[in-house]
Amino acid sequence: MSVETADGDDSGDDAPGAAAESREDGRTERTPLRRSETARWDGIAGVALALVGIGVVARRPGLVLTGAVGVGYVVYARIGEAREATVEIDRTVSDDAPSPGDEVTVTVRARNVGGAALPDLRLVDGVPPGLEVVDGPARIATALRPGATAAFEYTVRASRGEHEWEPTRAITRDAAGSRERTTALATPTRIVCTPELSAGGDLPLRGLTTIYHGRVPTDVGGAGVEFHATREYRRGDPLKRIDWNRRARTGELATLELREERAATVVLLIDARESAYAAAEPDADTAVEASVEAAGQAFTALLDGGDRVGIAALGPRDCWLSPGAGTAHAARGRETLATDPALAPTPSEGRFYRSLWLRRFRRRLPADAQVLFFTPLLDDSAASLARRIDAHGHLVTVCSPDVTAADTPGTRLVAFERRERLRELRGSGIRVVEWGDRSFPVAVARATGRWSR
């Protein structure tokens, strides 16, 4: 952290040219919050009056004089009033579009634009809850003359999502420190951290497909690359699909049927309920972060394979991107995974009504869609939901990041219950991809090997 003060005519009031200005033009919006007493002088009045009383009774002028001095201080403390925080805030960030994990330097400058001095000013910056301060406290305590400026600096580590700063809290006190006034100083500042979506390999999809050509083998005969059956020749059949070997042996014309490969419609469903924001260790990524990363890899891989892909969130906030394809859809999907509030790095507020969510989700799902459900499976509700969606005709593959630990009896019990849910899902015919330390593509490859046996 760095702290500096300067007079109002100092050219240092302007933000450094190397920093990226991320606030909109305009003055700081000031919102008074509350006035209160600090309790700094509590007890002084009682002690002073007690000394005066004891001095009078004991006929000791020294105690009376000491008590009178204390009473004078109490009267002085009651006279003053905390001034309004007449402060303009200018916040700049070193990078307003960082990558996940990058460190971003935030510089905050506060200028006293009022006509009176602020003898005791404390500023606490409104760091977004999804960002971690890694260097320097995001606060300052100072005094400002009219026109003077104070500045402080701190560093945050960027994480996926759109992060907007909350108002800076300014606390002013009177000279005696007995009264204080809190004011919110709003200055628009935000950064957007969008990770690159890398492909996660060839994802094995189940048989439900669209009418469009793609890569998923079907049991439908037609144009393709794998032999399916033969049938009698019909006028107009392509010459390249005539079985000339059979013609040479028997003299009869027959047409080869090949197994068609069609595109799939896939919805990536991400569990973003509060219970999914769990991690194996305090500093580790949550299951939601692991799911979003894996969903991003799946999204890219599926689009590259010619499939139609959509995105949805299971949580209190609505998130829905209809299945689609193409470059524009890829950009929308990337933005949804990176910045949609329903997939924020911290849990969303509000209550979650599972039955209402399920009805709306089923209405939105195309009839031919299958679901990749990303969930840590930390409760029975997620497993039950996977079975219900699958029972309604939408084939489900559960992709489950393992965020359980085994350091206490409680965490070992959670891990055991999760393994039981995985076993029951597999017993119900639902495919499961599970990964922990290894990457999601590696887990997909291992699961595919089991499914093919």
C-alpha positions in Angstrom: 0.0 0.0 0.0 1.2 3.5 -0.7 -0.2 6.7 0.8 0.3 10.3 -0.3 -1.2 13.7 0.3 -1.0 16.7 -1.9 -2.5 20.2 -2.2 -5.4 20.7 -4.6 -3.3 22.4 -7.2 -0.8 19.5 -7.4 -0.7 18.0 -10.9 -0.4 14.6 -9.2 -4.2 14.5 -8.7 -4.5 13.0 -12.2 -4.3 9.2 -12.5 -1.1 7.8 -13.9 -1.1 7.5 -17.7 -0.1 3.8 -17.5 -3.3 2.9 -15.7 -6.4 2.0 -17.6 -9.2 4.4 -16.7 -12.3 2.3 -15.9 -14.7 4.8 -14.3 -17.3 6.7 -16.3 -17.1 10.5 -16.6 -18.9 12.4 -13.9 -18.7 13.3 -10.3 -18.7 10.8 -7.4 -22.3 10.1 -6.2 -22.4 10.6 -2.4 -25.1 8.8 -0.4 -25.3 9.5 3.4 -25.7 6.2 5.3 -25.7 7.0 9.1 -24.6 9.1 12.0 -23.5 7.6 15.2 -21.4 8.2 18.4 -18.1 6.4 18.7 -18.3 5.7 22.5 -14.8 7.0 22.7 -15.6 9.2 25.7 -17.9 6.7 27.5 -17.2 6.6 31.2 -15.3 9.8 31.3 -18.3 11.8 32.4 -19.1 9.4 35.2 -15.5 9.3 36.4 -15.2 13.1 36.3 -18.4 13.6 38.3 -17.3 11.0 40.8 -14.0 12.8 41.3 -15.8 16.1 41.9 -18.2 14.5 44.4 -15.3 12.7 46.3 -13.3 15.9 46.3 -16.2 17.9 47.8 -16.9 15.3 50.4 -13.3 14.8 51.3 -12.5 18.5 51.0 -9.7 17.9 48.5 -9.5 20.7 46.0 -7.1 18.6 43.8 -9.7 16.0 43.1 -12.4 18.6 42.4 -10.0 20.4 39.9 -9.2 17.0 38.2 -12.9 16.2 38.0 -13.7 19.6 36.6 -11.0 19.1 33.9 -12.7 15.8 32.9 -16.1 17.5 32.8 -14.6 20.1 30.5 -13.3 17.4 28.1 -16.8 15.7 28.0 -18.5 19.1 27.2 -15.9 19.7 24.5 -16.6 16.2 23.0 -20.4 16.8 23.0 -20.1 20.2 21.1 -18.5 19.0 17.9 -20.2 17.3 14.9 -18.7 15.1 12.2 -18.5 16.9 8.9 -19.9 15.5 5.7 -17.4 13.6 3.5 -17.1 16.1 0.7 -14.8 13.8 -1.2 -14.4 13.0 -4.9 -13.2 9.4 -5.6 -11.1 8.6 -8.7 -10.5 4.8 -9.0 -8.3 3.4 -11.7 -7.2 -0.2 -12.5 -4.1 -1.4 -14.3 -6.0 -3.8 -16.6 -9.8 -3.8 -17.1 -9.8 -7.1 -19.1 -7.4 -9.4 -17.3 -7.1 -13.1 -17.6 -7.9 -15.4 -14.7 -5.1 -15.3 -12.1 -3.6 -12.0 -13.3 -2.8 -9.4 -10.6 -4.5 -6.1 -11.1 -3.3 -2.9 -9.4 -6.1 -0.6 -8.1 -5.3 3.0 -7.4 -7.8 5.1 -5.5 -7.5 8.9 -5.2 -9.7 10.9 -2.8 -9.9 14.7 -3.1 -11.5 17.0 -0.6 -13.7 19.3 -2.7 -15.4 21.0 0.2 -14.5 24.2 1.9 -13.6 22.7 5.3 -10.9 20.4 6.5 -11.6 16.8 7.3 -9.5 16.1 10.5 -10.3 12.4 10.6 -11.1 10.6 7.4 -11.2 6.9 6.8 -11.8 5.3 3.4 -12.6 1.6 2.8 -12.8 0.7 -0.8 -15.7 -1.5 -2.0 -13.7 -4.5 -3.4 -16.0 -6.9 -5.3 -16.6 -10.1 -3.4 -15.3 -12.3 -6.2 -11.8 -10.7 -6.1 -9.1 -11.4 -3.5 -6.8 -8.6 -2.2 -3.3 -10.0 -2.4 -1.2 -6.9 -1.6 -1.9 -3.9 0.5 -5.1 -3.2 2.5 -7.9 -1.5 0.5 -8.3 1.3 3.0 -6.7 4.4 4.3 -6.9 6.7 7.3 -5.8 10.3 6.8 -6.7 14.0 7.2 -7.5 16.3 4.3 -7.3 20.0 4.0 -9.7 21.7 1.4 -8.4 20.8 -2.1 -5.9 18.2 -0.8 -5.7 14.7 -2.2 -4.9 11.3 -0.6 -4.1 8.2 -2.5 -3.7 4.5 -1.7 -3.0 1.4 -3.8 -3.7 -2.3 -3.5 -3.6 -5.4 -5.7 -6.3 -7.9 -6.4 -6.1 -11.3 -8.2 -8.5 -11.6 -11.1 -11.1 -14.4 -11.3 -13.6 -15.4 -13.9 -16.6 -13.1 -14.3 -17.7 -9.5 -14.4 -16.7 -7.6 -11.3 -18.1 -4.2 -10.4 -16.8 -2.2 -7.4 -19.2 -1.3 -4.7 -19.2 2.2 -3.3 -16.3 3.3 -1.2 -17.3 3.8 2.5 -16.1 7.2 3.9 -16.1 7.6 7.6 -15.5 11.1 9.0 -15.1 12.0 12.7 -15.1 15.3 14.5 -11.9 16.6 16.1 -12.7 14.9 19.4 -13.5 11.6 17.8 -16.8 11.4 19.6 -19.1 11.4 16.6 -18.8 9.9 13.1 -20.7 10.1 9.9 -20.6 7.3 7.2 -21.1 8.1 3.5 -21.1 5.9 0.4 -19.1 7.3 -2.4 -20.1 5.6 -5.7 -17.6 5.7 -8.6 -18.4 3.2 -11.5 -15.5 0.8 -12.0 -15.5 -2.7 -13.3 -13.3 -5.4 -14.9 -14.3 -8.3 -17.0 -12.2 -11.4 -16.7 -13.0 -13.8 -19.6 -11.1 -17.1 -19.8 -10.2 -18.7 -23.1 -12.3 -21.7 -23.8 -10.0 -24.6 -24.9 -11.4 -27.8 -26.4 -11.7 -30.8 -24.2 -11.3 -33.5 -26.7 -13.9 -35.6 -28.4 -16.8 -35.9 -26.1 -18.8 -39.1 -26.3 -22.5 -38.3 -26.8 -25.5 -40.6 -26.5 -27.7 -41.6 -29.4 -30.4 -38.9 -29.4 -29.6 -36.7 -32.4 -31.0 -34.0 -34.7 -31.8 -34.3 -38.4 -28.6 -32.5 -39.3 -25.4 -34.2 -40.4 -22.8 -34.5 -37.7 -20.5 -37.0 -35.9 -22.8 -39.1 -33.7 -23.4 -42.6 -35.1 -27.0 -43.6 -35.3 -29.0 -46.7 -36.1 -30.5 -45.0 -39.2 -29.4 -46.2 -42.6 -28.5 -43.7 -45.3 -25.4 -41.7 -46.2 -22.4 -42.3 -44.0 -19.1 -44.0 -43.7 -19.9 -47.3 -41.8 -21.8 -50.3 -43.3 -25.3 -50.7 -42.0 -27.3 -53.0 -44.3 -28.3 -53.8 -47.9 -31.7 -53.4 -49.6 -33.2 -53.8 -53.0 -32.1 -51.3 -55.6 -34.5 -48.4 -56.2 -34.5 -46.2 -59.3 -32.5 -43.1 -58.6 -30.1 -44.7 -56.0 -26.5 -43.4 -56.5 -24.2 -45.6 -58.5 -21.5 -45.4 -55.8 -23.8 -47.1 -53.3 -24.7 -50.1 -55.5 -23.3 -53.4 -54.3 -21.3 -54.4 -57.4 -20.0 -57.6 -55.7 -23.5 -58.9 -55.3 -24.3 -57.9 -58.8 -21.3 -59.9 -60.1 -22.2 -63.0 -58.0 -26.0 -63.1 -58.4 -26.8 -60.7 -61.2 -29.2 -58.8 -58.8 -28.9 -55.1 -58.1 -28.7 -54.1 -54.4 -28.0 -50.8 -52.7 -25.7 -50.4 -49.7 -27.1 -48.6 -46.6 -24.5 -46.8 -44.5 -24.9 -45.8 -40.9 -25.7 -42.1 -40.8 -23.8 -39.7 -38.5 -25.9 -36.8 -37.3 -25.4 -33.8 -35.1 -26.5 -33.7 -31.5 -28.4 -31.1 -29.5 -26.7 -30.7 -26.1 -27.4 -28.5 -23.1 -24.7 -28.0 -20.6 -26.4 -27.7 -17.2 -24.2 -26.3 -14.4 -25.1 -26.7 -10.8 -24.8 -23.2 -9.3 -26.8 -23.7 -6.1 -25.2 -22.5 -2.8 -24.3 -26.1 -1.9 -22.2 -26.4 -5.1 -19.9 -23.6 -3.9 -17.8 -26.2 -2.0 -14.0 -26.8 -2.2 -11.7 -29.4 -0.9 -9.5 -26.7 0.8 -10.2 -23.1 1.7 -7.9 -21.7 -1.0 -9.0 -24.2 -3.7 -11.4 -23.6 -6.6 -15.0 -24.4 -5.8 -17.0 -27.0 -7.6 -18.8 -24.3 -9.6 -15.4 -23.0 -10.9 -14.4 -26.5 -11.9 -17.7 -27.1 -13.6 -17.6 -23.9 -15.5 -14.1 -24.6 -16.7 -15.1 -28.1 -17.8 -18.3 -26.8 -19.4 -16.2 -24.4 -21.4 -14.0 -27.2 -22.7 -17.1 -29.2 -23.6 -18.8 -26.2 -25.3 -15.8 -25.7 -27.6 -15.3 -29.4 -28.3 -19.0 -29.9 -29.2 -19.2 -26.8 -31.4 -16.0 -28.0 -33.2 -17.7 -31.3 -33.8 -20.7 -29.7 -35.5 -23.2 -30.2 -32.6 -25.7 -27.6 -31.4 -24.9 -26.6 -27.8 -26.8 -24.6 -25.2 -26.0 -23.5 -21.6 -28.2 -23.5 -18.5 -27.7 -23.0 -14.7 -29.3 -24.8 -11.8 -29.7 -22.1 -9.2 -31.8 -19.2 -7.9 -30.8 -16.9 -10.9 -32.0 -17.6 -14.4 -29.4 -18.5 -17.0 -30.4 -19.9 -20.4 -28.6 -19.9 -23.8 -30.6 -21.8 -26.4 -28.7 -24.5 -28.3 -27.1 -23.2 -31.4 -24.0 -23.3 -33.6 -21.7 -20.9 -35.5 -19.2 -18.2 -34.6 -21.7 -15.8 -33.1 -23.1 -18.5 -30.9 -19.6 -19.4 -29.8 -19.0 -15.8 -28.7 -22.4 -15.7 -26.8 -21.5 -19.0 -25.0 -18.1 -17.7 -24.0 -19.6 -14.6 -22.6 -22.3 -16.5 -20.7 -19.8 -18.8 -19.0 -17.5 -15.9 -18.1 -19.9 -13.2 -17.0 -23.4 -14.5 -16.4 -24.5 -13.5 -12.8 -26.0 -17.0 -12.3 -22.5 -18.5 -12.7 -20.7 -15.9 -10.5 -17.7 -17.0 -8.4 -19.7 -16.4 -5.3 -23.2 -17.8 -4.5 -26.3 -15.9 -5.8 -28.7 -14.5 -3.3 -32.3 -15.6 -3.3 -34.2 -18.8 -2.7 -34.2 -21.7 -5.1 -37.4 -23.5 -5.9 -36.5 -26.8 -7.6 -40.0 -27.7 -8.9 -40.5 -24.3 -10.5 -37.0 -24.5 -12.0 -37.6 -28.0 -13.4 -40.9 -27.0 -15.1 -39.3 -24.0 -16.8 -36.2 -26.0 -17.8 -38.3 -28.8 -19.4 -40.3 -26.2 -21.4 -37.1 -24.8 -22.8 -35.4 -28.1 -23.6 -35.7 -29.1 -27.3 -37.3 -32.5 -27.8 -34.1 -34.0 -29.2 -31.7 -32.5 -26.6 -29.5 -34.4 -24.3 -28.0 -33.0 -21.1 -24.4 -32.8 -19.7 -25.1 -32.1 -16.0 -22.1 -30.6 -14.2 -22.5 -31.1 -10.5 -20.4 -32.1 -7.5 -23.3 -34.4 -6.3 -23.0 -33.2 -2.7 -26.7 -33.8 -2.0 -29.5 -36.2 -3.0 -31.3 -33.4 -4.9 -28.8 -33.3 -7.7 -28.9 -37.0 -8.2 -32.7 -37.1 -8.1 -32.8 -34.2 -10.7 -30.5 -36.1 -13.1 -32.8 -39.2 -12.9 -35.9 -37.1 -13.5 -34.5 -35.3 -16.6 -33.3 -38.7 -18.0 -36.7 -40.2 -17.3 -38.4 -37.5 -19.3 -36.6 -38.6 -22.4 -33.5 -36.4 -22.3 -30.5 -38.6 -22.0 -28.3 -37.3 -19.2 -24.5 -37.6 -18.6 -23.4 -36.5 -15.2 -20.0 -34.7 -15.1 -18.9 -34.5 -11.4 -15.9 -32.7 -10.1 -14.7 -34.3 -6.8 -14.2 -31.5 -4.2 -14.5 -33.8 -1.2 -11.8 -34.1 1.4 -10.9 -36.9 3.8 -9.2 -35.1 6.7 -12.1 -35.3 9.2 -14.9 -37.9 9.9 -17.4 -35.4 8.6 -15.7 -34.9 5.3 -15.1 -38.7 4.9 -18.8 -39.2 5.4 -19.6 -36.6 2.7 -17.2 -38.4 0.3 -18.8 -41.8 1.0 -22.3 -40.4 0.4 -21.1 -38.9 -2.9 -19.6 -42.2 -4.1 -22.9 -43.9 -3.3 -24.8 -41.4 -5.4 -22.4 -42.0 -8.3 -22.9 -45.8 -7.9 -26.7 -45.4 -7.9 -26.6 -43.2 -11.0 -24.5 -45.7 -12.9 -27.0 -48.4 -11.8 -29.8 -46.4 -13.3 -28.1 -46.4 -16.7 -26.9 -42.8 -16.4 -23.3 -42.2 -17.6 -21.0 -40.5 -15.2 -17.7 -38.7 -15.7 -15.8 -38.0 -12.5 -12.6 -36.0 -12.1 -10.5 -34.6 -9.3 -6.8 -34.0 -9.6 -6.6 -35.1 -13.2 -8.1 -32.8 -15.9 -11.6 -33.1 -17.3 -10.4 -34.3 -20.8 -8.4 -37.1 -19.2 -11.4 -38.2 -17.2 -13.6 -38.2 -20.3 -11.1 -40.4 -22.1 -11.0 -42.9 -19.2 -14.8 -42.9 -18.9 -15.2 -43.5 -22.7 -12.9 -46.5 -22.5 -15.2 -48.0 -19.8 -18.4 -47.3 -21.8 -17.0 -48.9 -25.0 -16.2 -52.2 -23.2 
